[in-house]
Structures are given as structure tokens and as C-alpha cells.
Amino acid sequence: MNNQRLVILLLLVAYIFSPTLFTWIINPEGAWFRPYIIWVAVIIIAYIVQSRKKRPHDL
């Protein structure tokens, strides 16, 4: 149940800040690597979430 609350909270925060974030990403005066910052953050968060799950039967 705790994980569901976290996911709902993250989705709510993403929904609230998505217009500002999208504007920041597509700003033509910004750096070329801005969209990649978001994807790197998503990959790092996914890695952290997966590494916290302890599975003793997995190799």
C-alpha cells in the first residue's frame, strides 16, 4: 500500500509540474542536453527502486 501512495504522489507532482518542465525542455535558448537530463533522472530513479527490492533467489 505504501508503494501505491508513493506512485500516486509522484504522478501528481509530475502532472502539476509538467507544463513548466515541458516549457523548460523545449526552450530554444536552452542547452541541447536538457531533454536527456530528464531521461537520465528517470533511469536513475528506476535503478534505485529496482535495487532496493531484495530478491535472495535471483542471481
Number of C-alpha atoms within 10 A of each C-alpha: 5 6 8 9 10 11 11 11 12 12 12 12 11 12 10 11 11 12 11 9 14 11 10 14 19 13 12 9 8 10 10 11 9 13 14 11 11 13 11 11 11 12 12 12 12 11 11 11 10 10 10 8 8 8 8 6 5 5 4
